[in-house]
Every structure is written in C-alpha cells, then in structure tokens.
C-alpha cells in the first residue's frame, strides 16, 4: 500500500467537506449567465484522477450520497447510483490507467456532470409528472442547463489543475538541489 | 478472472446500497439529510464570517480611497486657486486691466494713452445730501415747518418704507438710479425723487443689484480677480452671486464696484466677504458680503450726478470750421 494513500484520502475527505460547504454557500450566490458550479462533482473528478480501483467507487458513492442529501427533494441514493455507474463506465476504470492530463480530468468532470445531473433531475421531475410529457417538455431544457453547468465547472477545474501543477513545478524547481558541474 | 470479479464487486455493492436507499422511508431520509447539513454548518458559518470580513474590508478600502480622492481633489482645487491668483496678479500688469499709477502698466500701454481724447461728453458731480431724521419727517408731515411760501407741501415729501430720505431732490439735479456714496464706500442708489427730497435704496435693501468685482487685499493695492453681481438681501448682509466656481474666493476678500463707465479713477468699495462656500457640483460660489459703510450711523451721502459737458456744447461744429 502506498504510504501517501491515507493522506490522499484524508485530503479527499477535506475536499469533500469543502465541496459540501461551497455547494450550499458559494454556488447559489455565484451563477454567471445562469450557470452554476458543482463543487461535489469537481471533488469526484479529482478522486477519479488521484485514486484507483475500488477507492474511486467508494468516493463516487460518498459524493453521490452527499449530492442526494443536498438536493432536498426526491429519494436518497439516486445520485449515488448514477455516480457509481458513471465512474464504473469510465475508460480509466477498465484500463486501470490513472488520468494524467488536466484536459482528461476536465473532460471527466464534464461527463460526470452532464450525465448525473441530467438523469437525476429528469427522474426527480418525472416522479411528479407523466413520463411521456416529461420527455417532450423538460428533457432538452434539463440537458442544456446541465451542459452549461458542466462547461463552467470543468473550465474552472481545468484552471485549478493548471494552477496547482504550475505551483508544484515551481516549488519543485526551488527545492531540487543544484546539479553538480564538472 | 479474480481481478475482474473484484473490479465489479464494489460498484455492484454500492449500486445495491443506492437502490436500497431510494426505498428508504421519509423520516430516515430526512435524518440523513439533516445530519449532512448539520455537519456542514461550521463550514458554512466560516464562509459567512469570511464573506462579512471581505465585505467590511472592501467597504473600508473603498471609503479610504474615497477619502484619498477627496483630499487629492481639495489639494488640486487649492493649487488651481493659487494659480488663478497668480494669474490675476499678472493680469493686473497687462495694459487692458492696468491699475492707475502702475508704472509698468503705463509703459506697456504705449501710444494708446498718449492720444488726446478731448473733453468727455458727460461730466460728473457729487451732490452732498443729508439724511432726514424721523423727527423732521414727522414735523413736515404735521405741517409744523415754516416754508415761507416756498411750497413745502406734504405731497412734495417723498417717503419709502425702509429707505432713508435725503434732503435734496430734483432741484439739486438728483434723478432715479444715481449712485450714492459715503466717502469711497457705496451706500446705495436713488430710488425715488421729489422736488425737494429723494429716497435712498441702500445696498442691503432687497432689490438692489450692482456689478461687483472681487479683489484680494494686496501689499500696495487690491488684486482684482473675478466679477459677480451684488444683491441686497433685506438683511444686514449682501449676497454676491454669479461668481464662477473656478474663481479663487476666500473670506476677507474685498468687493468693489465694476463697470466700464466708472467716473472715478478708483472703484468704490461695497464691502468684505464674510462667508464663501462652494457647494459640491455647484456652478457658482455662495458668498455673503458685509457692507463697508455703517448704515446705522449714516448721516450724509454724496450722490453722483451726470450732466452734459458744457465745454462740448460750446465746441464749434464741423460746418463752422
């Protein structure tokens, strides 16, 4: 077992808590052009990037359950099921290759948000209305809204990852010993 | 095969858990939701506190920057005033606005002042008049004054409420609108004229208006700056209006008469600025002026009269030449 695994999971736990707080405080306040940021799915995308195998599924279940709790309406467990299903279907889960590129992480976030949010909102809305009416009336609007949220969130995530890696690279250069010269 | 089975087991387990949660009754579901919200509460409070601090800091910063800007504006305004004052001092040395007795101005005036202008069309004269007291007026109204047949009728007495009555009238050449002075200080102007008497509109009376010039007290002579309109307020002070906001005005500045056809070599004094305020965004100053003359102790005034110059009348015409 990797020595840094517990630290990684502790970090993800802190990130999940921050995401829950941000989801209930900052996200409703900051909605540029009607789009909103989904911090919980940012945390899930990062978990997909830094963890492997069953750990990713566990984090998907945890963050999905938290998302269920924050939605306030509909049954618990829906986002959990969707999050687990999506992360299981991701190519990284089958190829067992970790995501390295910032673009890949942002793409995962985009996929997560579009899929989970669209289906979750659709199902929650469908519990009150007839299924056929729901498909014709609200599906395009929900998908478009989810796509907007996904684009904003993944763009933000891309910036965060770039900044993080640039900071780490700068620190690494500072801390590396000067190579010996002949 | 073992690793493949191990890879689908966790998702399957959590999918089953998730499906089980969807069937959870309302009360346990709400309990779980409330637990999550309660756990998030400290973080939410922290965010709210941070938001408050940031808002307060921004307000303080903006108010500080506003204060800095205001101070900068005041400093700039002072600088503008100082430059305008310097400009006014320099302007006094130019030929167009020269003061009498200024050698530099006389030099700069050059040939324009050497050309003889000839006798003026009008000549002025100062008619000294006394201000009638209340007892005299009452005696006149009561017919107790012996006129020895000179026609001192009650109807000839001109009176106006709030206006002093002078003991000279049309018989001495007084006419409506003629300025009245007390020494070098402006007292007012003639408002009504009778045969023997006239009334004086004091410069503090409501309705009095006269062109005025502001001047800073200089070392040798006052330095004239900007023009305005002096108006009576009906109170003991006058108001100086239409002085533009770019002018340099301060308490203690002197206010003199203005106008091109002044018959004196030196402007007459209206009074002293006792209050000068420039409201924000206002185009003009708000100035109050205390009259130079003591209205209560005023006993006599000199009225400036203008008559046709007799020398011009006697000058032979072109045809006679």
Interface residues (C-beta under 8 A of the other chain):
Chain A: X17 X18 X20 X21 X22 X24 X25 X26 X53 X54 X57 X58 X60 X61 X64 X65 X66 X68 X69 X70 X72 X75 X76 X77 X78 X80 X81 X84 X85 X87 X88 X93
Chain B: X6 X7 X8 X10 X11 X14 X15 X17 X18 X19 X20 X21 X22 X23 X24 X29 X32 X33 X35 X36 X37 X39 X40 X43 X44 X46 X47 X48
